[in-house]
Amino acid sequence: MNCFFVVGQVSTVAGSVLARENGEPLIGVNITIKDQLVGTITDTKGNFELTTQTPLPFYVIISILGYQSQEFEITEAHTRLDVQLEEQVYLGQEVIVSASRISENIMKSPVSIEKMNGLEIQQSSTANFYDGLYTLKGVDMSVHSLTFRLPNTRGFTGETNYRMNQIIDGVENIPPGLSFSAGNIFGLSELDVKSIELLVGASSALYGPGGMNGTLIMMSKDPYDYQGFSFSTQAGIMNVSGNHGAGATPMGDFNFRYAKAFNNKLAFKIKAGYLRATDWIAYDMRDRNNLDNPHSTRVNNPGYDGVNVYGDDIIVPVNLKDVAPQVAAGVAESQGLVPGTPEYDAEVQRIIDLFPDQIVTRTGWTERQMLDNSTENLRIGGSVHYRFLDRFEAILQGDYAQGSSVYTAQNRFSLKNFGIYTARVEIKGNDFYLRGYTTVDNSGESYDAGGAALKLNEEWKPSEQWYEEYISTFAQQLLMGNSEESSHRFARIVADNRDLNNNVFDPSKPAIPLPGTEEFNQYYDPIITRPVSEGGAEVIDHSKLYHVEGMYNFTRFIRIFELIAGVSGRMYEIDSDGTVFFDTPGQPVQFKQYGFFLQAARQLINDQLKVTTSARYDNNEYFKGRITPRFSAVYSFGSSLGHNLRTSIQTAFRFPSIADQMVDINVGPFQVLGGLPEVQALYNIPENPVYPLSGTNPVTDKPVTENGPYQIPEFRPERVLAMEVGYKALIVNKHLLIDAYLFSNRYNGFQATQVLAQNPGTDQERRFQTTISTDQPITAFGWAFGADYRTTHAFILKGNISYNGLTELADPVPGFQTKFNTPKYKVNLGIGNRQLTRSIGFNINWRWQDAFLWESSFGVAEVPAIHILDAHVSFHLRKIKTVFKLGGSNLLNSYYTTSYGSAQVGGLYYVTCTFDELMN
């Protein structure tokens, strides 16, 4: 070959790209110059032409998803390349960037990583790509609603997911006020997803605080490599045989994307999507205080407190046995009996004996009656890209997303028109990037549904009056010789002022409002539109985040090893107008955070061993700085180095979430407080001591005072020491890919929930639920095994199993919760073929997980085991560049829940039509 340099001369590479198996032209194939931001794509006839001033010689890479890439050396100014690409028939060929922040083969990853490429996303057996995360090894999913799903790995799933990072194109997809990613509500549409990489386990060393359990990285399609117009529309039905009372309901989802590049210099893309459906409803009608008895209902239990019934919460326990002496004394005196006489004492005791040991709660409303369960999701965005000097690219991007959903926290919260705006500016090259972005929350008309119900009851009739009427009526009926059951029934009719048919009992008095009526709305609407700080239930959040970061790869200057470095800084502005956090109206809380990292890697033993070490330092105004080191090694051996043994030991940490630091919200029977001393000082803690409760229920459990006041530990960042050993191999003529790992995570300063009481046993008693940093180490451990097999006829057989466990605490404080919330075992089995025939493909996946204990601020209960079947069949109409997909998520319509108090998830049956003008 001739090796000479021509500086300043224009070179042209032209040609065509065909599929080897059938000779048809391939559309949208990427033609790029190696190590530069120069390239083009093939047109609808498979032809291309690339003009460049890159000095000769240079290398051209020809690639497209699903085919084996080819690389050519260009040594002449005018070169013709007519290329035939072979279909990618082997597993384990994906290139990843997230594990080490540099491009590497997934087989050589130093840590456990899962990836979904574009073809796997298209072939997902679920209704959308985000739900397809279910099928990945070791992944748990907490489902609050159709659009609100939280993936997690290695334990400690919750109604929020503070230990999991989610990043889209380098931008943290986490609203600063929420402190966690709300599923894919503010994420990407399937049309714009290039790939998904999931780092399983600790990842703080490279991606900053958080990511203790994993980091989910989504990359969108850039407008240079993915041009043209595409759209998709999905129509479906859900709530089939559901409990929402309206029969099957429709679901619709529409998305489009358009991208265009001009001479590989200027490019842009625009995208938009809209989803609307009637969501699944939370309909757990069990009694919170007697979960094992499904027969405990409002009809037979005056103290009924339904899981998904609101307004019936026990704020101050009213027990008839406790009020009996006062009632008995009044009755005895009304009979003319004199206190202190034997007749008086006998009558008082007779009446007291008639009163049962029975708590009474107010009448509430079900979630179905209180919440509009229509869900919407709007996403719009776009970006402008400019490449210059063949080595640099500048990007300006803006996105807005808005959604309506329901999720479970201390109560059930309605996120109504919750929006998030992000703006990003970035400049990058082959070995560096510098980016800045801002994220702005807009809570819309969101409100606390549980709190709204409590306030609604107080609005139409204060509890003091309601209980007075109930108790006096009950006593009258009981003394008249009626049964306990009938006395309770009539007492509730009088107190609620409605008979068993919901007719008003006494027209001269107020009656409990019926959902759907004008009277109900007159009470309810002002409550949910009035901020919590003003006695309502509206939650306000206009928090902001400003972030800058940069990274540089020094490897080309050093040669003997890889070296990358990065730095980041951010500022939070937490603004809830005092409705959720301890800020005050007009005075948001501002604080800063910064960090930097270094990573070095070197190949040894003829490139069979790769050793990587990294360290990161982060600092936050409220907490001391932390260093998180990581060490990993990958040893490749065997035929074609197809066997890879990996090991890693690393630390990760997270600053407490904004909510865990700063929340200050009243949820009726107790106050939820952040762990910062500044927040607790608002309630005179620790000057006025607090005591732990006997259990995890902040309402019904009793204060434990015999051991003295509870000493709240220093509130500090949570740390984990993560150790892992893994093995990945490509065997059986590269048709079988196996991956397995063992891990152990030891947490220090673990952030957990603690319930407390102040002034116990007095009229001034207050209940609190707060976040503490535990002094006792907590260890989670587990393993996973997965195997993918590709047959000679292109069938893909997949299976994986994972186990997660938690060591028991030796001496936990009463009222302490770890919130591990993870099934011990999970299994996935699947089979698929994207080209069963030239035009037909299919995919089927079955998943199972066993029962587990759920602990949260909403309550504690066992979540039953589930088994779910997802499937689809696709029809590829190449002439019109369209794919139809017919399928079902939860095909058997087995209603299930993944967390206590959340929605009952049923089947979703759908037809999807996708058009892409560059589709092959």
C-alpha positions, 0 to 999 in steps of 0.5 A: 500500500502507498502511504503518503500525505496530501495536505489541503487536498479534497478527497472523495469516496463514493460507492454503494452498500448492499446486503450480501444475503439478497443483494438489495441496497441498504439505506441509512448505512453510516459511512464515517472516517475513523477517529473524526466527526466526518461522515455521511449515510447511504441514500434510498438506493444504497449509494453514498458520496463522502467528500473530505479534506482529511489528509491521506491515508485515512480509514473509512468505517461502514456500519449499520445496526444488524450487520458486521462493520467493515473498515477500508484504508483510503490512499487515493483522492478518488476512491470507489467502494462497492461494499456488501455487508454480512448480517450480524449472526454472532452475539456479544459484538456490541460496543459500549461506552458507559462502563469505562467512559470509553468505547469497548466491546461488551465482552471486555466490560470491567463491570456488569452491564446490560445493553439493548441496541436498536434491534432489541428495542424494536423486538421488545415483547412489551408495548414500549422499550422502557418496559422491556427493561423488565427482561434484563438480568437482575432488573426490578421494576416498581410500577406506579402507573402506565407511564410511571415505572422505576427500574432498579438493581440489587435491592432497595427498590422504593416508591422513589429510586434515589440509588439509581441514576438515569442519564439521557445524552449526558443529561441527568433525567431527574427533576431536582424537586423529585430527586428521582427519575419518574420513569420515562415520562420525561425521557425519549420516545422509541423512535429516537432511542439509539441504545440503552446501557444499564450499569448494574451496581455501583457507578459513582466513580465515573457518574457521580453521587447516586448510582449506588445500585446502577446507572441507566444511560439512554442515547438518542439518535443523532441527526447525522447518522439517523436522517429522514422522517419517521412516525409511529402510532399505537392504539391499544386497550387496557383495564379489561375486566378491571376494577375501575368500573368502566370496562375496557378503556382505550390507549393511544400513543403517537410519535414523530421524528424528523432529522436532516443534515446538510453536507455533514456540517449543519444538522437538526432534528425535531421530535414530538410525542403524545400519549393518552389513556385511562390508567390502572387504578389502585384498588386495595380495599384491605384494612390497613390494620388487619391486612390478613383479613380480607373480610374486614370492611367498612360494613362490619368494622367501624375502625376500617382504614382502607389501603386505597381509601382516603379520608378514613385515616386514623389521625387521633385514635378514637376508641369507644372504650376510652370515651365510655366513662365520660358518656356513662357519667353523663347518662347517670347524671341525667338519671338524677344519680348522685356521683359517689353513691353506689347507685351512681357507680353501678350505673356508670360501670354498667354502661362502661361494660356495654361499650366495646374496645373499638376504634372508630374512623371516619368514612372515606372515599376510594381512589376511584372516587377521588382521582381522575385516572386519565393519564397523559404524556406530552414530549417535544424537543429538538436540537441543532448540531454543527460540525467544524474542522472535521473534529468538533461538534457543537450542540444546542438542545431543548426539550419539554415534557409534561405528564399526568400520573399517580404515584405512591409516597407518604400518601398517593400523589396526583402528578397532574400536568407535571412538567420539566424543561431541559436545555443543553449546550455542548461542544465535543470532539473525539477525546473530550466534551464540555457541556452545560445544562439546566433542568426546571420543574413545574409541578402543574396542578399536582396534589396530595390525594390522601391529604386532600381527603382528610381536609375534605372531611374536615371541611364538610364536618369537623371531626370533633362534631362528627365524633360527638354525633357518632358517639352520642347516637351509638350510646343511645342505640346501645342503651335502648337495647340495640345490638352493637352492629346496628348501633354502629350502623345507625351512628354512622348514618347520623354522623355522615347524614346519609342512609344506606342508599346515600339519601340525606338523612336530615335535610337541615344538616350537612351530609358527606358529599358524594363523588361526582356531584357539584357539592363534592366539587365545591368542597374538593376543588378549592382544597386541591388548588390551595397550597399545602402551606395554606391548608390545602393539598396542592404541591408546588415545585418550581425547583431548578438545577444548573450543571456544567461538566467536562471530560478529556481523554489524554490517551493519545498523549501518553500511549502506554496507558489510557487516562481520562479525567473529568470535572463537574459542578452544579447548583440547586435551587429548591423552590416549593413555596413551603408546600413540600420542603423547608423553604419559604415562599419567595425564599428558595433554598440554594446550595452547590455541589462539585466533583472531579474524577480520574481513571487510568487503564492499561493492557497487560500480558499480550492484551489479555489482562486489562487493569483499570483504576479510578477515583472521584471526589465530590463535595456538597455544601451540607455534607463533607466531601467524599472520595470514591475509588474503583479498581477492576480487572478483566482477564481474557483467555481461551480460543479467540479470547472468548472467555472473560473473567472480571472482578471489581472492588469499588466504593460508591456514595450518594448525598441524601436526596433533596426529599430526604434532606429537606422535606417538611410536609404534614400528611395528617396523622404525622409530619414527614421531616427531612434529616437535616438538622436545620429542618428538625430544628423547626420542631425543636428537635433535639432540644425537645426529645423524641422517642422511637415507636414500637414498630414502623407504623407512625399512626398506630404503634406506641412510643417506647420510652423505657430506654430514654430519648432517641439520639438521632445519628449524624446525618451524612452521605450513604456509602457502599463498598461493592465487590463483584466477580463475574464471567462472560463467554461466547461459546458453541461457535459463538452462538451461546453467550453466557454471563454470570456474577456474584456481588456483595454490597456493604452499606455504611451510613445507610439512609433509612426511615425512622418513626418517632414521637415527641411529648408521648402520652400527652395532649401535645404528642406529635408523630414524625417520620424522618430519614436517618443515617444508621450506624450499623452496617447493612449488607446486601448480596446476590448473584445472577446468571443469564444465557442467550442462544442464537440458532442457525435459523436466527431464533434467539433463546434467552433466559436469566435468573437472579437472587438478591438477599439482605443480612439481618440486623443484629439489634434494630431500633424499634420503628426502623425500616431498611426498605429492601423491597426486593424479591429474592428470586426473579426469572426471565425466559424468552424466545424470538425471531425478528425474521421468521420469514422475510416479513414476519417476526415475533418475540415472547417473554415470560417473567416471574418473581417471588413474594417479598416484604414491602416497607415504605412510608405508605405502609408495610405489607407483603407483595404477592408473587407474580408471573407475566407473559408478554408477546408480539408478532410483527409484519414488515412491509418493506415496500411502504417502509412500515412495520405493524406490531400486534401484541400484548403486555401481560397477555394473560391479564393477571392483575398484579402490583409491585408495591404496597398501595400502588396500582393494580396492573392489568393487560395492555393489548396494542397495535403499533404502526411504525414508518421510517423512510430510511427503513431497510 
